[in-house]
Amino acid sequence: MAAIPPPSRFAALLRRSKFASYDPSIGQVYTTFDGHAARGNFGLKRPLALRRRNAHIIVQAVDSREQQTVWRSAESENRWIRMWDEVGVTPRIGTTTPWAERLGSVGLEVDFPVDSEFASKEAEGASRAVAKGAADEEQEGAISSGEAEEAVGKSHALPNFEAMSEKEFERYLAYLRTLRPAFLEFVAKKRKVSLESQSLFRLATNAGDDFKEFLAAHAYKEYHQPRPRYIEQQPHRFAGLSYTHASPIQTLYTTKPHVGRVLSDIFQDRDVHWVAETAGMVSKLAKGHRGDDKAKVTTFRLNPSARLRTVPQTVGRRPEGMEAVALKVDVRVADTPGVAHMRTNPHVPGSREYVGQHIPLIPDGMTTPAAPVYPKHESFTSRNTAASNLLKAMSGFRNP
């Protein structure tokens, strides 16, 4: 038996290079480091004339007709993503935005409970419910076969009919008509009532969300077959813009404000908002929150109500870039008076003052006080008056 020859060195280099992952229909940003950056080596067919550190490019063609590598700078994409990481705001999707229509029912149904000191009460309750459900499942053990049939799984990765063309929508309706017997069986099993003796008019007047549950259950069965024909879509909720789900209070404590300036009132509601430029974006600033006009530097913070309207189409014949991003952002002046006094613990998280802050328990039915329990100017050591008085008394004694 002849020995299998080892793979060539060129094949090994090709697998390790970025050239192997290049696809002209997928928008990708390339960078290089250390000595490769000094030589302009980006892992492509030939070195480029860009020889500096922290350089980012988008390759449009590896080998053109002129035997050249066509590329353009991607510094705007790189800087904007780094800026958004510094801002630390988790965007929102909404329900009527173009990106929400593209997501369909997949991204809008996902909840992210966070077990954190900065999490809201709703998130804490959701995480406790999930933990309690997991514990109950472990105690109960395996369920019977009859209960397994009743516990039907659901999938929210349904076809987005709003993005279909007329022909695609007609084919989808024809496919749904073939599912009528399965739908009647699903509703009869759910209601435990025979539907043959009821008229169609009565069924139409009592229609609810049974069809949505049926489509979700049918999609779940198709995705979880032994040999599925389809792959369940799981698009990222924020299109890769942010992979963290920080609460507003966590963003306030762990991020720093950005320097900016007030430009002019060019929005349609110029009587209500100013235009402010900060963190590489043009945002809205409510009039009356402009801050001190005589201040040398004005710092801004993004409000938690940032909405992601459109995202670039990175997969296609012509992948889009930052020009296709639409993000609606409102800002506020970071040094607005009275903001720090609305928190029960105004100190920096992790500091000695933050850990030693005493917050009394508020009985149910009572509102939380707007001002902190202790004034902000008092230090941590000044609160223990008994210990300080003892030290002062002992300092008055002298040894004979």
Buried (B, 14 or more C-beta within 10 A) or exposed (E): EEEEEEEEEEEEEEEEBBBEEBEEEEBBBBBBEEEBBEEBBBBBEEEBEBBEEEBBBBBBEBEEEEEEBEBEEBEEBBEBBEBBEEBBBBBBBBEEBEBBEBBBBBBEEEEEBBEBEBBBEEBBEBBEEEEEEEEEEEEEEEEEEEEEEEEBEBBBBBBBEEEEEEEEBEEEEEEBEEBEEEBBEBBEEBEEEEBEEEEEEEEEEEEEEBBEBBBBBBBBEEBEEEEEEEEBBEBBBBBEBBEEBBBBBBBBBEBEBBEBEBEEBEBEEEEEBBBBBBBBBBBBBBEEBBBEEEEEEBBBBBBBEBBBBBBBBBEEEEBBBEEEBBBBBBBBBBBEEEBEEEBBBBBEEEEEBBEEBEEEEEEEEEEEEEEBEBEEEEEBEEBEEEEEEEEEEEEEEEEE
